[in-house]
Amino acid sequence: MLAAAGSTDPAARTDTAAMADLLRRRLGRPVVPAHLCASSPTPAEAVRALRAAGHRRVAVARYLMAPGDFARRADGAGGCLVSAPLGAHPDVAWLVLKRFDEACGEPARSL
């Protein structure tokens, strides 16, 4: 299950569904997108649905940038495993710098 913050913006929900699909293809297992606010299913609902479909071990992939309230709520969804937030992962830092360089009209620098 992919736990995202959630949004009332349909484009944000579409992006979350697309990320869940990428994760599904990578893992070769079902991945349900879930939302911590503003949309459904909630992470707890998604975990229950996966278990009802026969999946005994359900992992929660937090599609969140940092620790905090949403990360704690994802922890409480009932998954067997919970990933760390994306946070300070070097690839995330690189993407932030790349987007900044692009916004400034400069070539992307390497880390």
VENZIVEN-V354789 format. One record per residue. RES is the residue in three letters. SS is DSSP state (h for helix, s for strand, l for the rest). Layout:
RES & SS
RES & SS
This chain:
MET & l
LEU & s
ALA & s
ALA & s
ALA & l
GLY & l
SER & l
THR & l
ASP & l
PRO & h
ALA & h
ALA & h
ARG & h
THR & h
ASP & h
THR & h
ALA & h
ALA & h
MET & h
ALA & h
ASP & h
LEU & h
LEU & h
ARG & h
ARG & h
ARG & h
LEU & h
GLY & l
ARG & l
PRO & l
VAL & l
VAL & l
PRO & s
ALA & s
HIS & s
LEU & l
CYS & l
ALA & l
SER & l
SER & l
PRO & l
THR & l
PRO & h
ALA & h
GLU & h
ALA & h
VAL & h
ARG & h
ALA & h
LEU & h
ARG & h
ALA & h
ALA & l
GLY & l
HIS & l
ARG & l
ARG & l
VAL & l
ALA & s
VAL & s
ALA & s
ARG & s
TYR & s
LEU & l
MET & l
ALA & l
PRO & l
GLY & l
ASP & h
PHE & h
ALA & h
ARG & h
ARG & h
ALA & h
ASP & h
GLY & l
ALA & l
GLY & l
GLY & l
CYS & l
LEU & s
VAL & s
SER & l
ALA & l
PRO & l
LEU & l
GLY & l
ALA & l
HIS & l
PRO & h
ASP & h
VAL & h
ALA & h
TRP & h
LEU & h
VAL & h
LEU & h
LYS & h
ARG & h
PHE & h
ASP & h
GLU & h
ALA & h
CYS & l
GLY & l
GLU & l
PRO & l
ALA & l
ARG & l
SER & l
LEU & l
